Amino acid sequence: SIAANGMMANDTLLDGRTCTCCQTSAVVTDAGTTLAVYRDRSPDEIRDISIVRKTQLGWSEPTSVADDGWHIEGCPVNGPAIDSSDGQTAVAWFTAADDVPKVKVAFSEDDGMSFGAPIEIDNGAPSGRVDVLQQPNGPALVTWVEQTSQGEAVLICAVDAKLGCTNPSVIVVSPTGRTVGFPRMALGNDGVFIAWTEPSRKARAHPEGGTVVRTILVRLGA
């Protein structure tokens, strides 16, 4: 934990064996429970998504969000994302169990203690790199990266716990050979901001090339 003055305290080991390079994600629910999700790593190199919960009683033992059974010897650098609002928690992640890449979403109605059956939302060729934003009193917004014939595409979909993803939309397509990195979302007053990185083209502002950050505003309900 980090205090407002920058002091750090209460360094706690949550899991002694995890996937080395996959990003973690955490959220505080309306009930005040801290939830953290990450890609775990079993002794048999099964690297599925686990969750730990912090309540007034302290941190829980890790439990599985879903049992994909992805066996992989190295870290895929492809962590999960979590968000929560109005009693509903959504977790999104990438898996390639049985060599079939998928992006999945699972929902919890009990503060992360249990999750429903995962919902597959990709278009068949995902690279993962997910983010999720749980809308108040509504579906969860999920972004992910998908491979297309034109290059890497950033997709977004409103995912309902019962109906799933009914209308995935392409936010941007980066030319072949150029990566969009790890897109991220943030809720604003007028909609959702989505940001991603990509190599810059040689231009007056970047004569030596480099990396630029692109952003777009997606208006909710539009």
Secondary structure as UniProt FT lines:
FT   TURN            4..5
FT   STRAND          25..28
FT   TURN            30..31
FT   STRAND          34..40
FT   TURN            43..44
FT   STRAND          49..55
FT   TURN            56..57
FT   STRAND          58..59
FT   STRAND          63..64
FT   STRAND          81..85
FT   TURN            86..87
FT   STRAND          88..95
FT   HELIX           97..99
FT   STRAND          102..108
FT   TURN            111..112
FT   STRAND          119..120
FT   STRAND          126..134
FT   TURN            136..137
FT   STRAND          140..148
FT   TURN            149..150
FT   STRAND          151..160
FT   TURN            161..163
FT   STRAND          164..165
FT   STRAND          169..173
FT   TURN            176..177
FT   STRAND          184..187
FT   STRAND          192..199
FT   TURN            204..205
FT   TURN            207..208
FT   STRAND          211..218
FT   TURN            220..221
//
